[in-house]
């Protein structure tokens, strides 16, 4: 078996101005984050993130956040790409408290990983329908930034 190899796909920056709690459900504390746009740029594609995406977050009792995100990417040449991802963010309580206060925190101090998948009708970007990707996240006060990689 070969080792896992990756290739940079793009850097994704999201604007998340609002997060609301729906309260404690049987699964954990449910929060909904509205994605109001953003951008992505990489060697094979670049563009913007349409308004209207969302992240249905579950806050687990151990402090981990489980992400469930739906976005629409719009390439610079006008093609639409659906992007979904699941992931986790967790770390030491003091580090997460700093993140929650909007402080700058080195992303090496906490775990923030995603597993994106793509769906598009575009012939030019149809190859995205058939790849597996992974991402490394960093939380900034305005929203997350992800470095997304294609698994080769």
Secondary structure, DSSP 4 states (H G I P E B T S, - for coil): -PPP-EEEEEEEEE---EEEEEEEETTEEEEEEEE--EEEE-SS-EEEE-TTEEEEEEE-TTS-EEEEEEEEEEETTS-EEEEEEEEEEEE-HHHHHHHHTT----GGGEEEEEEEEEE---STTGGGGG-EEEEEEEEETTEEEEEEEEE-
